[in-house]
Amino acid sequence: MIKIGQYNELTIKRTVDFGVYLTDDEGNEVLLPKRYLAGDERPGDWGRVFVYNDSENRPVATTERPVAVVGEFALMRVLDVNKVGAFLDWGLDNKDLLCPFGEQRVKMQKGRSYIVHVHIDKATGRIVASAKLDKFLDKDRPRYYHRQKVDLLVTQRTELGYRVIVDNRYWGMIYSNEIYDDVNIGERREGFVKQVRDDDKIDVTLEKIEKLRVDDLAAVILDHLKHHGGEMPLSDKSDPKDIMRAFNCSKKDFKKALGQLYKLKKVTLGPVTKLV
């Protein structure tokens, strides 16, 4: 079965003047227009394509990659607004994504970007977007263990930090005092679960498990020393702001990484840190 709004592994069945017809294992066909062909394709060749509905609601294939497939959330920019809704840049040259007025939390404006969910409208069968995110998130209680790795989509900045969607299923929060690099709305990041709160929201962090984080930092410090004459003016007594500027980390992690290198007899400690 060819899945609309998803990637499909399909085989070329026959060639026509305007493209090739692809087929699945059940014999269902979809057109891949000529503009996506290299010119050396033959019946029996197969490939991965994205399938969507064209302006006449007919399924059509493309080798282009949309910003998000059906069932996913993503940040998209409004290209135009008319009497039926806002049309979003979906990443496809010949197909913008409609977000009807009824699916907008606030009236969308041309040129601005919004986090939306991509889904198939039950009434029309067309792929559309919705900015009403809550109704597409799971309502059951999240089941995660401490420090479990998760995928995050950054959706909103708040007074506490950044609101994120966890694993395309739940709301979560990254707190400002635990962020050590730039975070942008619409960005996809890897995160780690701190806890599932009583309100079923998830507290997450961008930081790795401490040991892995310190191991990585120790390697970065060692590389820095090797490329800067074997010494640096930073030590375990340095100002946290200087450490943050140089290595984008907390002083606590910096001291642990230095201690690890010292125990391995790779550095000497003092006002200046030196390679052994």
RAURKA-V488408 format. One record per residue. N is the residue number from 1. PSI is psi in whole degrees, -180 to 180 (* if undefined). OMEGA is omega in whole degrees, -180 to 180 (* if undefined). Layout:
N;PSI;OMEGA + N;PSI;OMEGA
//
This chain:
1;128;178 + 2;127;-177 + 3;120;179 + 4;134;179 + 5;13;-179 + 6;167;171 + 7;142;-179 + 8;140;173 + 9;110;-173 + 10;160;-178 + 11;141;177 + 12;123;180 + 13;-45;-179 + 14;156;-179 + 15;138;176 + 16;172;-177 + 17;-32;-174 + 18;13;177 + 19;-151;176 + 20;149;174 + 21;128;179 + 22;153;-179 + 23;153;175 + 24;-173;-177 + 25;-20;-178 + 26;1;179 + 27;3;176 + 28;140;-176 + 29;152;174 + 30;144;-178 + 31;134;167 + 32;108;-175 + 33;156;-174 + 34;-31;-176 + 35;-16;180 + 36;3;-175 + 37;147;177 + 38;-24;178 + 39;-13;-179 + 40;16;-179 + 41;148;180 + 42;152;174 + 43;135;-177 + 44;-23;175 + 45;152;180 + 46;163;179 + 47;176;-179 + 48;122;-179 + 49;159;174 + 50;136;-177 + 51;130;179 + 52;179;178 + 53;135;178 + 54;-172;-175 + 55;-21;177 + 56;16;177 + 57;26;176 + 58;140;178 + 59;138;178 + 60;149;-178 + 61;155;176 + 62;152;174 + 63;-2;177 + 64;160;-179 + 65;116;178 + 66;163;178 + 67;-35;180 + 68;151;176 + 69;173;179 + 70;131;-179 + 71;-6;-178 + 72;161;175 + 73;150;178 + 74;161;174 + 75;127;180 + 76;147;-179 + 77;140;179 + 78;123;179 + 79;-32;-177 + 80;157;175 + 81;130;176 + 82;-161;-172 + 83;-14;-179 + 84;-18;-180 + 85;-160;-179 + 86;141;178 + 87;125;-171 + 88;150;175 + 89;108;-174 + 90;-6;-178 + 91;2;178 + 92;132;-175 + 93;-38;-172 + 94;16;-178 + 95;111;172 + 96;158;-176 + 97;124;-179 + 98;132;167 + 99;101;-177 + 100;155;-180 + 101;-36;-179 + 102;-13;180 + 103;12;179 + 104;133;177 + 105;-42;172 + 106;159;-179 + 107;121;-177 + 108;145;-178 + 109;141;179 + 110;133;178 + 111;-16;179 + 112;160;-178 + 113;147;-176 + 114;149;172 + 115;127;-179 + 116;164;174 + 117;137;-180 + 118;129;-179 + 119;171;176 + 120;123;179 + 121;125;-176 + 122;-31;-177 + 123;-39;-174 + 124;-20;-176 + 125;6;-180 + 126;155;175 + 127;126;-179 + 128;174;179 + 129;157;175 + 130;136;175 + 131;0;178 + 132;82;-167 + 133;-34;-173 + 134;-39;-174 + 135;-10;180 + 136;2;178 + 137;152;-178 + 138;144;-180 + 139;-12;180 + 140;162;-178 + 141;130;179 + 142;142;178 + 143;96;180 + 144;154;174 + 145;161;-178 + 146;130;179 + 147;15;175 + 148;137;-180 + 149;136;-179 + 150;162;175 + 151;137;-176 + 152;145;169 + 153;120;-178 + 154;123;-174 + 155;-28;-172 + 156;141;173 + 157;136;180 + 158;-180;178 + 159;-27;-178 + 160;-28;-175 + 161;-128;-179 + 162;130;175 + 163;135;-176 + 164;157;170 + 165;127;-175 + 166;123;176 + 167;30;178 + 168;20;-172 + 169;-34;-170 + 170;160;172 + 171;143;175 + 172;174;-179 + 173;133;169 + 174;126;-176 + 175;143;-174 + 176;-37;-177 + 177;0;178 + 178;14;-179 + 179;124;-177 + 180;8;174 + 181;180;-177 + 182;137;176 + 183;132;-177 + 184;145;177 + 185;134;-179 + 186;-8;-179 + 187;143;175 + 188;128;-177 + 189;160;171 + 190;135;-180 + 191;180;-179 + 192;136;-176 + 193;130;173 + 194;-49;178 + 195;157;170 + 196;118;-175 + 197;171;-180 + 198;-26;179 + 199;12;178 + 200;5;172 + 201;157;-174 + 202;127;171 + 203;126;-179 + 204;163;177 + 205;153;176 + 206;-8;-176 + 207;141;176 + 208;170;170 + 209;138;-170 + 210;-45;-176 + 211;-45;180 + 212;-38;-180 + 213;-45;-180 + 214;-39;177 + 215;-46;179 + 216;-42;-179 + 217;-40;178 + 218;-40;179 + 219;-39;179 + 220;-43;179 + 221;-44;180 + 222;-44;179 + 223;-39;179 + 224;-45;180 + 225;-42;-178 + 226;-28;-177 + 227;7;180 + 228;44;174 + 229;14;175 + 230;9;178 + 231;162;177 + 232;152;-176 + 233;5;180 + 234;146;177 + 235;-176;180 + 236;-5;178 + 237;1;-175 + 238;160;178 + 239;135;179 + 240;-34;-179 + 241;-37;178 + 242;-39;179 + 243;-43;180 + 244;-43;180 + 245;-38;-176 + 246;-40;-172 + 247;2;176 + 248;47;-178 + 249;169;177 + 250;158;177 + 251;-35;179 + 252;-49;180 + 253;-38;180 + 254;-45;-180 + 255;-39;179 + 256;-39;179 + 257;-42;177 + 258;-42;179 + 259;-39;178 + 260;-45;180 + 261;-35;178 + 262;-43;180 + 263;-30;178 + 264;2;179 + 265;39;178 + 266;-17;178 + 267;160;169 + 268;146;-177 + 269;152;180 + 270;-162;176 + 271;-30;176 + 272;133;178 + 273;130;-176 + 274;149;172 + 275;144;175 + 276;*;*
//
